[in-house]
Amino acid sequence: MKAANSDRFFGLMESLRVGQTLAAGLWDDLRGRYSEAHRSYHDLGHLDWMFAALDSTGESSDAIELAIWYHDAVYEPLAKDNEQQSAQLCEAQLGSVLSEAFLNQVVDLILATDPRGEVSISPEAELLVDIDLSILGAPAITYESYRLAVRDEYAEVPWEAFRVGRSKILKGFLEQAIYRTHFFRPLEERARTNLQREIDLLSLA
């Protein structure tokens, strides 16, 4: 199974007819971004997880693949515009070689992963968002690693502020159905259990 490796990336670039020199530069840039020291969760491992989730559905498209590669390309834990910045990076780096219509589709997909924005109702956007949130429905031991990694990324935030903010986010997920596609709805119950367990832990601290 291909994951977030160079073969997968260059295969996508070939499909998009991006030249080898440009593709090599993009790969080096993205690999560097996802390897930044402050990333404990939003790193290459996160991409591995997402591509594995995508592969498990049997559904894929060049637009979804490219959106996965770029959706967290810009990531600063305390910033509120990471998705917008990531979308703009994708446009800046590939705007000269991809069609405007295709690039707009990719940008819309990237922006759909912003939890503060309105999720597009397109089937591809719903699938991408479910893939991004699939970690919430992971087995408890995997979720625990995710939980600790998220806290590590926000290490500079005082505990009380983190506890309040994180609890609000998690409770927001529980106020509605987490998953929108039939591929990931089977994870709903486990995701809700994981989220409630974390909320309970935060309330005890």
C-alpha positions in Angstrom: 0.0 0.0 0.0 1.4 3.4 -1.0 1.5 6.1 1.7 3.1 9.5 2.0 6.2 8.5 0.1 8.0 9.9 -2.9 6.7 7.2 -5.2 3.1 8.3 -4.5 3.9 12.0 -4.9 5.9 11.6 -8.1 3.2 9.3 -9.5 0.6 12.1 -8.9 2.9 14.7 -10.4 3.3 12.5 -13.5 -0.5 12.1 -13.7 -0.9 15.9 -13.5 1.9 16.3 -16.1 4.1 18.4 -13.8 7.7 18.4 -15.0 10.3 16.4 -13.1 12.4 19.4 -12.1 9.4 21.2 -10.6 8.1 18.0 -9.0 11.4 17.4 -7.3 11.4 20.9 -5.9 7.9 20.5 -4.6 8.6 17.2 -3.0 11.6 18.6 -1.1 9.6 21.6 0.0 6.6 19.5 1.2 8.7 16.9 2.9 10.5 19.7 4.7 7.3 21.4 5.8 5.8 18.2 7.2 9.0 17.5 9.0 9.1 20.8 10.9 10.2 20.4 14.6 7.0 21.8 16.0 4.8 19.1 14.3 4.0 16.2 16.6 0.8 15.1 14.8 0.4 17.1 11.6 3.5 15.5 10.1 4.3 12.9 7.4 2.7 10.2 9.7 -0.5 12.1 9.5 -0.3 12.0 5.7 0.5 8.2 5.9 -2.7 7.8 7.9 -4.8 9.8 5.5 -3.6 8.0 2.4 -4.1 4.7 4.0 -7.7 5.8 4.9 -8.2 6.9 1.3 -6.9 3.7 -0.1 -9.2 1.7 2.2 -12.2 3.3 0.5 -11.2 2.3 -3.0 -12.0 5.9 -4.0 -9.5 8.4 -5.2 -8.9 11.2 -7.6 -6.0 13.5 -8.5 -7.8 16.4 -6.8 -8.2 14.5 -3.5 -4.6 13.3 -3.6 -3.2 16.7 -4.2 -5.5 18.2 -1.5 -4.1 15.7 1.0 -0.6 16.6 0.2 -1.2 20.3 0.7 -4.0 20.5 3.3 -1.5 21.0 6.2 1.5 22.2 4.2 1.4 25.4 6.3 0.8 24.6 9.9 1.4 26.8 12.9 -0.6 25.6 15.9 -1.8 29.0 17.1 -2.6 30.4 13.7 -6.2 30.6 12.5 -5.6 30.6 8.8 -3.5 27.5 8.2 -5.9 26.0 5.6 -6.1 29.3 3.8 -2.3 29.6 3.7 -1.9 26.0 2.6 -4.4 26.6 -0.2 -2.6 29.7 -1.3 0.7 27.8 -1.3 -0.7 25.2 -3.6 -2.0 27.9 -5.9 1.4 29.7 -5.9 3.4 26.6 -6.5 1.2 24.9 -9.1 -0.8 27.8 -10.6 1.4 28.0 -13.7 1.0 24.3 -14.6 -2.5 23.2 -13.6 -5.7 24.4 -15.1 -7.6 27.0 -13.2 -10.7 24.8 -12.9 -8.7 21.9 -11.4 -6.8 24.1 -9.0 -10.0 25.7 -7.8 -11.3 22.3 -7.1 -8.2 21.4 -5.0 -8.4 24.7 -3.2 -12.0 24.1 -2.2 -11.0 20.7 -0.9 -8.2 22.1 1.2 -10.5 24.8 2.6 -13.1 22.2 3.5 -10.7 20.7 6.1 -10.9 24.0 8.1 -13.0 23.1 11.1 -13.9 26.8 11.5 -15.3 27.1 8.0 -18.3 25.7 6.3 -17.7 22.3 4.8 -18.5 22.0 1.1 -21.4 19.6 0.3 -19.5 18.1 -2.6 -19.0 14.3 -2.3 -15.2 14.7 -2.6 -15.1 17.3 0.1 -17.1 15.1 2.4 -14.8 12.2 1.8 -11.7 14.3 2.4 -13.0 15.7 5.7 -14.0 12.2 6.8 -10.5 11.0 6.0 -9.0 13.9 8.0 -11.2 13.1 11.0 -10.8 9.3 10.8 -8.2 9.5 13.5 -11.0 10.3 15.9 -12.4 6.8 15.3 -9.1 5.0 15.8 -8.5 2.3 18.3 -8.1 3.7 21.8 -4.3 3.2 21.9 -3.9 5.0 18.6 -6.2 7.8 19.8 -4.2 8.2 22.9 -1.0 8.8 20.9 -2.9 11.3 18.8 -4.3 13.1 22.0 -0.8 13.4 23.4 0.7 14.6 20.1 -1.9 17.4 19.9 -1.1 18.6 23.4 2.6 18.5 22.4 1.9 20.8 19.5 0.2 23.2 21.8 2.9 22.9 24.5 3.3 26.7 24.7 -0.3 27.2 25.6 -0.9 27.2 29.4 -2.7 24.0 30.5 -5.9 25.7 31.7 -6.3 27.6 28.4 -5.6 24.4 26.4 -8.0 22.4 28.6 -10.9 24.8 28.0 -10.2 25.3 24.3 -9.7 21.6 23.6 -12.9 20.6 25.5 -14.9 23.1 23.5 -13.6 21.7 20.2 -14.3 18.1 21.3 -17.8 18.9 22.5 -18.5 20.5 19.2 -17.8 17.3 17.4 -20.3 15.5 19.7 -23.1 17.9 18.9 -23.5 16.5 15.4 -22.7 13.5 13.3 -18.9 13.3 12.9 -18.8 11.3 9.7 -20.7 12.1 6.5 -19.8 9.2 4.2 -20.8 5.5 4.4 -17.1 4.6 4.3 -16.5 6.1 7.8 -19.9 6.0 9.5 -18.9 2.7 11.1 -16.3 4.7 13.1 -18.9 7.0 14.6 -19.5 5.1 17.8 -15.8 4.6 18.6 -15.0 8.2 17.7 -17.7 9.4 20.2 -16.3 7.1 22.9 -12.8 8.4 22.3 -13.9 12.1 22.4 -15.9 11.6 25.5 -13.0 9.9 27.2 -10.7 12.8 26.4 -13.3 15.3 27.6 -13.6 13.4 30.9 -9.8 13.4 31.2 -9.7 17.2 30.6 -12.4 17.8 33.2 -10.4 15.9 35.9 -7.2 17.9 35.4 
